[in-house]
Amino acid sequence: MLKNATILLLFLLVCAGFLLLSAKNTEKEDQAINMHKGMMVYPVPLPTKMVFAGEEVPLNKYGIRERLDRELLVNTYWQSNTLVMLKRSKRAFSVITPILAKYGVPDDMKYLAVAESGLVNVTSPAGAKGIWQFMPATGKSYGLRINHQIDERLHLAKSTEAACQYLKKAHDRFGSWSLAAAAYNRGMAGVDRDLTKQMVGNYYDLHLNTETSRYLLRVLAFKQIFENPIDFGFHMENKDYYANELTTQIVVDSSVNNIAEFALSLGTNYHVIKSLNPWITSNELIIDSSSYIIKAPLR
C-alpha cells in the first residue's frame, strides 16, 4: 500500500510539474505574441470582383489573381513608400482628375501616374521626366515645350493633358483602356507587335516582358489600396493628406533675367517659386513670342 501511495504521489508531482511548465510556456508564448503584434504579417485581402476604367478585370484568368496578389503585397508592406504616396494623392489628383474628365479619359487612369512616378517629379535612367514620365521626343510630339529654360514634362497640368492625348490615341487604336494603359508603358508599336505575334486581343492574355506584365497589375493594386486604405492597414484622416498651397497666377509677358530677383519682387524667394513651378529649369525666363503663367504664393 505504501509503495503504491508513493508511486501515485510521484505521478501527481510529475503531472503538476508538467502543468506548471506548460503554463509558463503558454505565458511566454503570449508575451512573445503581444511583443510582436505590430510585426505580424498577414496575407492581404483580394477582391472577388474588380473593374478598371469600365472594363472588368478577369481575376479568374490564368495567373491574374496571383500577379495582383504580388503587387498588393509589395505595396502594402512597403508601408513608408505607399503611405507617402497616399499623402501626396489628394494634392496631385486635384489637378489630374478634372483634366481626365475634360478629355473623356476614365478617372482610373490617375493611378498610372502613381505607378509611373509615385506622384513626384522624377527622372528615369532613360531620361523620362515628370509625374507622367515622358521621354523628350514623346513629350514634344504631344505639345510639351522642352528647351534650355523650361521643361513642361515637369508641369503637372500640361503633362496630364499630354498623357490624356496619348491614352485617347491608344484607346482609339486598340479599343481597350487596359491595352491603352499597357501601351503607356510599352509603347503602341510594342503592344501591336505582341498582339499580332501572340494572336490574342486583350492585355490579360498577353505574355509580356516582366515590366509590362507587372505594370497594369501594379496600377490595379494602387487603385485597390488607395480606394480602400483601411483594408490594407493605412488609417488616413483628412489632416494627414498633403494640402495644396494657396497660390495666385501671374502672367509673365516680358523676360525675367533673374528668377531670384523676380521672386523677391513678389515677396517670396527663389526656393518657393522653383518649387511651385518646377518646369522652370533655368535661372531666367526669356520671352519670345508667348507668355507664361507662373504660380506664386498668396500674400
C-alpha positions as CSV (number, residue, x, y, z in Angstrom):
1,M,0.0,0.0,0.0
2,L,2.8,2.4,1.0
3,K,4.6,1.6,-2.3
4,N,1.5,2.3,-4.4
5,A,0.9,5.6,-2.5
6,T,4.5,6.7,-3.1
7,I,4.2,5.9,-6.8
8,L,0.9,7.8,-7.0
9,L,2.4,10.8,-5.2
10,L,5.4,10.8,-7.6
11,F,3.0,10.6,-10.6
12,L,0.9,13.6,-9.2
13,L,4.1,15.6,-8.7
14,V,5.3,14.9,-12.3
15,C,1.9,15.9,-13.6
16,A,1.9,19.1,-11.5
17,G,5.3,20.0,-12.8
18,F,4.3,19.3,-16.4
19,L,1.2,21.6,-16.0
20,L,3.3,24.3,-14.4
21,L,5.9,24.1,-17.2
22,S,3.1,24.2,-19.8
23,A,1.5,27.3,-18.1
24,K,4.9,29.0,-18.1
25,N,5.5,28.1,-21.8
26,T,2.0,29.4,-22.7
27,E,2.7,32.6,-20.8
28,K,5.9,33.1,-22.7
29,E,4.2,32.4,-26.0
30,D,1.5,35.0,-25.1
31,Q,4.2,37.5,-24.2
32,A,6.0,36.9,-27.5
33,I,2.8,37.3,-29.4
34,N,2.0,40.6,-27.6
35,M,5.5,41.8,-28.1
36,H,5.4,41.2,-31.9
37,K,1.8,42.1,-32.6
38,G,3.0,45.1,-34.6
39,M,5.4,43.0,-36.6
40,M,2.9,40.2,-37.6
41,V,2.4,39.8,-41.3
42,Y,-0.8,38.6,-42.9
43,P,-2.0,37.9,-46.4
44,V,-3.8,40.9,-48.0
45,P,-7.5,40.8,-49.0
46,L,-8.1,40.0,-52.6
47,P,-11.2,41.4,-54.3
48,T,-13.7,38.9,-55.7
49,K,-14.6,41.4,-58.5
50,M,-12.7,44.3,-59.9
51,V,-13.3,46.9,-62.6
52,F,-10.7,49.1,-64.2
53,A,-11.7,52.0,-66.5
54,G,-15.1,50.4,-67.0
55,E,-13.6,47.1,-68.0
56,E,-14.0,44.0,-65.8
57,V,-10.7,42.5,-64.6
58,P,-10.8,38.8,-65.4
59,L,-9.5,37.7,-62.0
60,N,-10.2,34.0,-62.8
61,K,-7.9,34.0,-65.8
62,Y,-4.6,32.1,-65.5
63,G,-2.2,33.9,-63.3
64,I,-4.1,37.2,-62.9
65,R,-5.1,36.8,-59.3
66,E,-1.6,35.7,-58.2
67,R,0.0,38.6,-60.1
68,L,-2.4,41.1,-58.5
69,D,-1.7,39.5,-55.1
70,R,2.0,40.1,-55.6
71,E,1.6,43.8,-56.3
72,L,-0.8,44.2,-53.4
73,L,1.6,42.6,-51.0
74,V,4.6,44.5,-52.3
75,N,2.8,47.9,-52.0
76,T,1.0,47.1,-48.7
77,Y,4.2,46.0,-46.9
78,W,6.4,48.8,-48.3
79,Q,4.4,50.9,-45.8
80,S,6.5,54.0,-45.8
81,N,6.5,54.4,-49.6
82,T,2.8,53.7,-50.0
83,L,1.9,56.0,-47.1
84,V,3.8,58.9,-48.6
85,M,2.1,58.4,-52.0
86,L,-1.3,58.3,-50.2
87,K,-0.4,61.6,-48.6
88,R,0.5,63.2,-51.9
89,S,-2.5,61.8,-53.7
90,K,-5.2,64.4,-52.9
91,R,-2.9,67.3,-54.0
92,A,-1.9,65.6,-57.3
93,F,-5.4,64.2,-58.0
94,S,-7.0,67.6,-57.5
95,V,-5.1,68.6,-60.7
96,I,-5.2,65.3,-62.6
97,T,-8.9,64.3,-62.1
98,P,-10.6,67.3,-63.8
99,I,-8.2,67.1,-66.8
100,L,-9.0,63.4,-67.2
101,A,-12.7,64.3,-67.2
102,K,-12.2,67.1,-69.7
103,Y,-10.6,64.7,-72.2
104,G,-13.1,61.8,-71.6
105,V,-10.4,59.6,-70.1
106,P,-11.5,57.3,-67.3
107,D,-10.7,58.5,-63.8
108,D,-8.9,55.2,-63.0
109,M,-6.1,56.4,-65.3
110,K,-4.8,58.6,-62.5
111,Y,-3.3,55.5,-61.0
112,L,-0.9,55.3,-63.9
113,A,0.7,58.4,-62.6
114,V,1.1,56.7,-59.2
115,A,2.8,53.7,-60.9
116,E,5.0,55.9,-63.1
117,S,6.4,58.2,-60.5
118,G,4.8,57.9,-57.1
119,L,3.3,61.3,-57.8
120,V,6.5,63.2,-57.7
121,N,8.7,64.7,-60.5
122,V,11.4,62.1,-61.1
123,T,13.9,61.4,-63.9
124,S,14.4,57.8,-65.1
125,P,17.7,56.4,-66.1
126,A,16.5,56.5,-69.7
127,G,15.7,60.3,-69.4
128,A,11.9,60.2,-68.9
129,K,10.8,63.0,-66.7
130,G,7.9,64.2,-64.6
131,I,5.0,62.6,-62.8
132,W,3.8,61.2,-66.2
133,Q,7.3,60.1,-67.2
134,F,7.6,61.5,-70.8
135,M,10.6,61.0,-72.9
136,P,11.7,64.3,-74.6
137,A,10.6,63.3,-78.1
138,T,7.3,62.0,-77.0
139,G,6.6,65.0,-74.8
140,K,7.3,67.4,-77.7
141,S,5.1,65.4,-80.0
142,Y,2.2,65.9,-77.6
143,G,2.8,69.7,-77.3
144,L,5.1,70.0,-74.3
145,R,7.7,72.7,-74.6
146,I,11.2,71.5,-73.7
147,N,14.2,73.7,-74.1
148,H,17.2,75.1,-72.2
149,Q,15.0,77.1,-69.8
150,I,11.7,75.2,-69.4
151,D,10.6,71.6,-69.4
152,E,6.8,71.2,-69.4
153,R,7.1,67.5,-68.6
154,L,7.5,68.8,-65.1
155,H,4.3,70.9,-65.4
156,L,1.6,68.7,-63.8
157,A,-1.4,70.2,-65.6
158,K,0.2,70.3,-69.1
159,S,1.8,66.9,-68.8
160,T,-1.5,65.4,-67.7
161,E,-3.1,66.9,-70.8
162,A,-0.4,65.3,-72.9
163,A,-0.9,61.9,-71.2
164,C,-4.6,62.2,-71.9
165,Q,-3.9,62.7,-75.6
166,Y,-1.7,59.7,-75.7
167,L,-4.2,57.5,-73.8
168,K,-7.1,58.5,-76.1
169,K,-5.0,57.8,-79.2
170,A,-4.0,54.4,-77.8
171,H,-7.6,53.6,-76.9
172,D,-8.8,54.6,-80.4
173,R,-6.1,52.2,-81.7
174,F,-6.8,49.2,-79.5
175,G,-10.4,49.7,-78.4
176,S,-9.5,48.9,-74.8
177,W,-8.4,51.1,-71.8
178,S,-6.3,48.2,-70.3
179,L,-4.4,47.9,-73.6
180,A,-4.1,51.7,-73.7
181,A,-2.6,51.6,-70.2
182,A,-0.2,48.8,-71.3
183,A,0.8,50.9,-74.3
184,Y,1.7,53.8,-72.0
185,N,4.4,51.6,-70.6
186,R,5.4,49.5,-73.6
187,G,4.5,51.9,-76.5
188,M,1.7,51.4,-79.0
189,A,4.0,49.7,-81.6
190,G,5.2,47.2,-78.9
191,V,1.7,46.3,-77.9
192,D,0.7,46.0,-81.5
193,R,3.6,43.6,-82.2
194,D,2.7,41.5,-79.1
195,L,-1.0,41.2,-80.1
196,T,-0.1,40.2,-83.6
197,K,2.6,37.7,-82.7
198,Q,0.5,36.0,-80.0
199,M,-2.8,36.2,-81.8
200,V,-4.8,37.5,-78.8
201,G,-6.9,40.5,-78.4
202,N,-6.6,41.7,-74.8
203,Y,-4.0,42.6,-72.2
204,Y,-4.8,39.8,-69.8
205,D,-4.0,37.1,-72.4
206,L,-0.6,38.6,-73.4
207,H,2.7,37.1,-72.5
208,L,4.8,40.2,-71.9
209,N,8.2,41.3,-70.6
210,T,8.4,41.5,-66.8
211,E,8.0,45.3,-66.6
212,T,4.8,45.5,-68.8
213,S,3.5,42.2,-67.3
214,R,3.5,43.8,-63.9
215,Y,2.6,47.3,-65.0
216,L,-1.2,47.2,-65.2
217,L,-1.4,44.8,-62.2
218,R,0.6,47.4,-60.2
219,V,-1.9,50.1,-61.3
220,L,-4.8,47.8,-60.2
221,A,-3.1,47.3,-56.8
222,F,-2.8,51.1,-56.3
223,K,-6.4,51.5,-57.2
224,Q,-7.4,48.9,-54.7
225,I,-5.2,50.3,-51.9
226,F,-6.0,54.0,-52.5
227,E,-9.7,53.4,-52.6
228,N,-9.8,51.0,-49.6
229,P,-6.8,52.1,-47.5
230,I,-8.1,50.8,-44.2
231,D,-8.4,47.3,-45.6
232,F,-4.6,47.4,-46.1
233,G,-3.7,48.9,-42.8
234,F,-3.5,52.6,-43.8
235,H,-5.6,54.7,-41.5
236,M,-5.7,58.1,-43.1
237,E,-7.6,61.2,-41.9
238,N,-8.1,64.3,-44.0
239,K,-5.5,66.1,-42.0
240,D,-2.9,63.5,-43.0
241,Y,-3.0,64.3,-46.7
242,Y,-0.7,67.0,-48.1
243,A,-2.6,70.1,-48.8
244,N,-2.5,72.3,-51.9
245,E,-0.6,75.6,-51.4
246,L,-2.7,78.7,-51.7
247,T,-1.4,80.4,-54.9
248,T,-2.1,83.1,-57.4
249,Q,-1.3,83.0,-61.1
250,I,0.9,85.7,-62.6
251,V,1.1,86.2,-66.3
252,V,4.7,86.9,-67.4
253,D,4.9,88.5,-70.8
254,S,8.3,90.1,-70.5
255,S,11.6,88.4,-70.0
256,V,12.8,87.5,-66.5
257,N,16.6,87.7,-66.3
258,N,17.0,86.5,-62.8
259,I,14.4,84.2,-61.1
260,A,15.8,85.0,-57.6
261,E,15.3,88.8,-58.1
262,F,11.8,88.1,-59.6
263,A,10.9,86.0,-56.6
264,L,11.9,88.7,-54.2
265,S,9.9,91.3,-56.1
266,L,6.8,89.1,-55.5
267,G,7.5,88.9,-51.7
268,T,8.8,85.4,-51.8
269,N,12.0,83.6,-52.6
270,Y,13.8,81.5,-55.2
271,H,13.1,78.2,-53.5
272,V,9.3,78.8,-53.3
273,I,9.0,79.9,-57.0
274,K,11.1,77.0,-58.2
275,S,9.1,74.5,-56.1
276,L,5.7,75.9,-57.3
277,N,7.0,76.0,-60.9
278,P,9.3,73.0,-61.3
279,W,9.0,73.3,-65.1
280,I,11.3,76.4,-65.0
281,T,14.6,74.7,-65.2
282,S,17.0,77.7,-65.5
283,N,17.5,81.0,-63.6
284,E,15.9,83.0,-66.4
285,L,12.7,83.1,-68.5
286,I,13.3,84.7,-71.8
287,I,10.0,85.6,-73.5
288,D,10.0,85.4,-77.3
289,S,6.5,85.0,-78.8
290,S,4.4,83.7,-75.9
291,S,3.8,84.4,-72.3
292,Y,4.0,82.1,-69.3
293,I,1.7,81.7,-66.3
294,I,3.7,81.3,-63.0
295,K,2.3,80.3,-59.7
296,A,3.2,82.4,-56.7
297,P,2.1,82.2,-53.1
298,L,-0.8,84.3,-52.0
299,R,0.4,87.2,-49.9
